[in-house]
Amino acid sequence: MLIELDIKDKASEADIRKEIALILYEKEIYSLGKAAAFAGLSKDDFMKLMKTKGIYIKYSIEDVKLDLDNLQFVLNDSGK
């Protein structure tokens, strides 16, 4: 696997970890949470970093269906 890092000559270890985390997330090797932790960032900060790099959250149709099922369960359960 060929990996191209977007780092400067004097990049800090933190910058290198962020770039690697972005690649691991893009390649679907790490989840969003795991990539954020590897980068040393909160999920929110990692998503902001993703936005600056033009990387979008991976959210499949299956994820949407699962979220809708969970929401329906919560809504039905709260009416009891």
N, C-alpha and C positions, 0 to 999 in steps of 0.2 A: 504494500500500500504506500503510495506516494503522498506525502503531506507537505503542503506549502504554508509556511508561517508568515504572517504579516507583522514582522518585528523589526525594530530599528537596531543599528549597530550596538547601542548601549542600552538595550532593553533590560528592565529589571526582571528579577525572577517572577514577581507578581504579574507583570505584563505577559511574560512567556506562558505562565500558568493560565491566564485568561484566554490567550490565543489557542492553546491546546484544548482547553475546556470547550471553546466554541466549535472546534473541529470535531471533538468527540460527540458533542450534541448533534451537530449537523449530520454526522455519519450514523447517528442513532445507536452509538455505543454506550453513551451515558444519557440518563434521563435529565430533565431540566434541573431537578433538585440536586442530583449527583454532580452535574457539570458546574452548577453554581457553587456547591461546596468545594469542589476541586479548585475553582477560580478564587475561592476565598471571599465570595460575595453572597449577599442575600439573593433569594429568587427574584425579587423586584429589581435589584441592581443588575443582576445578570440579564434579565429581560431588557433592561434599558441599554445595556452593552450590546445585546443582540440587535436591537433596533438600529443602533449606530452603524452596525456592520451589514445591515440589510438581511438579517437572518430572522426567519419567522418561526413562531411556536408550532411544533408539530402536533396537530390535533386532528385525529382521524374521525371518520364517520362512526366507527365503533366507540370512540371516546364520547362523541356527542350523544349517541344512543344510551350509553351507560349513564352519562350525566342526567339525561332526561328521565331514565328509569329511576335513578336515585331521587331526583326531584319529585317525581310522582309519588314515590314511596313516602317521602317526608311529608308531602302535602296531604296524603291520605291518612297518614299516621297522626298528624297534628289535629285532625278533625275528630279524633276519638275522645 
